[in-house]
Amino acid sequence: MACPGAFASPTEEDPVHDQLPDHRRLGRELGLFDTDPLMGAGLPYWLPDGALVRHTLEEYVREAERRAGYRHVYSPALGKRELYEISGHWDHYRDDMYPSMRIGAEEVVLRPSLCPHHALIYRSRSHSYRELPLRIAELGGMHRSERSGVLGGLTRVRAIQLNDAHIFCTLEQAVDEARAALELIARAYADLGIEAVRHRLSLPGEGGKYVADPELWRRATALLRQVLEESGIAHEEAEGEAAFYGPKIDVQIADPAGRESTLSTVQIDFHQPARFDLHYIGADGARHRPVMVHRSIIGSVERAVAHLVEAHRGAFPAWLAPVQLVVLPIAEEQAEQAAELVREAVGLGLRAELAGPEQGTLGARIRAARLVPYQAVIGAREAAAGLAAVRLRDGRRPGALPGAELLRRIADRVAARGTVLWN
């Protein structure tokens, strides 16, 4: 069985104690991701431990969305240029898009957003007011033509995996849906162990970047202010930070150096439903225009993982850690019993590994596994009694427990999510 950090770069530094953690360096040292000039700038690849973190995060988001009544879809990362002309991206966002590609008689574009695809998915079927709100979610790929000078690690990339969702609802439902989205974001932040530094109501600025429809902006802004007030969330307003088609609530995070960025967003949109001529049949039998609520719980997976790496200095919450339990036999005589505990842990769905004597002294192995939430040490005394001595990442030692009880307690903590290691 592979030792923890098999893809990590050799280093003498202890990433846990760096004063200002940088996800670019930590990501390489911990074997989470890397880059290669032949793949291109802004196009990182994920190593096995990083892929585990990413997969676990994506599954967490999908489960949270399913519980909240979302239906998941898949849509292609390409679209005809005409699609983005209708949505308004071609007129207002073209500088951040890749050039169109001609395939036969068609011009196609790498999508910079999932919104137009979801509008088409909604439009593909007729809808009654009884179906609303209709919540469509996707973890989908998109591409943005970022300049080389702004690229950095996972925070600014050219190929993005976005946690995105669009709620098609009546005007009367829009505030409740946006408020529920903010609650979903707050729960996710608590489970992930991260904090928002502030909430920002992002408004349009001067110039032709924004859709010219003052009434659209007035209505959407008023509804978002109502959402923030009813949620009891203090916020600041910032001009020039809105999407080209409407205002948005941005949930701001900060890196260890205090630099802010947006991780999560909630938007109320009247523009896209009109552009795509979306409608539903109301109780009166007439056609009505739905409102489109955009929301992202964790934004791009890349930026979310970058922030998690820096916020936790690589010591992820137990449920998110690439390796959750490492079992350490003191001597070769306890190796088989340790291996059996690992097999039982894996059978319960835990990510467990064996670190045997061939990997060094017990002290060296404990230090090598310092970011693993749970360590189980088995010596001659523990082996004779069917126990394992438990060590927690934070330095606590709960004592020796039977293997089955230890695994049950770890499995319970992992299932509960959050940042608590031990009850």
Secondary structure as GFF3:
##gff-version 3
##sequence-region A 1 423
A	DSSP	three_ten_helix	15	17	.	.	.	ID=ss1
A	DSSP	alpha_helix	23	29	.	.	.	ID=ss2
A	DSSP	beta_strand	33	34	.	.	.	ID=ss3
A	DSSP	beta_strand	45	46	.	.	.	ID=ss4
A	DSSP	alpha_helix	48	67	.	.	.	ID=ss5
A	DSSP	beta_strand	71	72	.	.	.	ID=ss6
A	DSSP	beta_strand	78	80	.	.	.	ID=ss7
A	DSSP	alpha_helix	81	87	.	.	.	ID=ss8
A	DSSP	alpha_helix	89	92	.	.	.	ID=ss9
A	DSSP	three_ten_helix	94	96	.	.	.	ID=ss10
A	DSSP	beta_strand	101	103	.	.	.	ID=ss11
A	DSSP	beta_strand	106	110	.	.	.	ID=ss12
A	DSSP	alpha_helix	115	123	.	.	.	ID=ss13
A	DSSP	three_ten_helix	129	131	.	.	.	ID=ss14
A	DSSP	beta_strand	134	143	.	.	.	ID=ss15
A	DSSP	three_ten_helix	148	150	.	.	.	ID=ss16
A	DSSP	beta_strand	159	169	.	.	.	ID=ss17
A	DSSP	alpha_helix	171	192	.	.	.	ID=ss18
A	DSSP	beta_strand	198	203	.	.	.	ID=ss19
A	DSSP	alpha_helix	214	231	.	.	.	ID=ss20
A	DSSP	beta_strand	235	239	.	.	.	ID=ss21
A	DSSP	beta_strand	248	254	.	.	.	ID=ss22
A	DSSP	beta_strand	260	269	.	.	.	ID=ss23
A	DSSP	alpha_helix	271	275	.	.	.	ID=ss24
A	DSSP	beta_strand	280	281	.	.	.	ID=ss25
A	DSSP	beta_strand	287	288	.	.	.	ID=ss26
A	DSSP	beta_strand	291	296	.	.	.	ID=ss27
A	DSSP	alpha_helix	301	312	.	.	.	ID=ss28
A	DSSP	beta_strand	325	329	.	.	.	ID=ss29
A	DSSP	three_ten_helix	332	334	.	.	.	ID=ss30
A	DSSP	alpha_helix	335	347	.	.	.	ID=ss31
A	DSSP	beta_strand	352	354	.	.	.	ID=ss32
A	DSSP	three_ten_helix	357	359	.	.	.	ID=ss33
A	DSSP	alpha_helix	362	368	.	.	.	ID=ss34
A	DSSP	beta_strand	374	378	.	.	.	ID=ss35
A	DSSP	alpha_helix	380	385	.	.	.	ID=ss36
A	DSSP	beta_strand	387	392	.	.	.	ID=ss37
A	DSSP	beta_strand	399	402	.	.	.	ID=ss38
A	DSSP	alpha_helix	403	416	.	.	.	ID=ss39
###
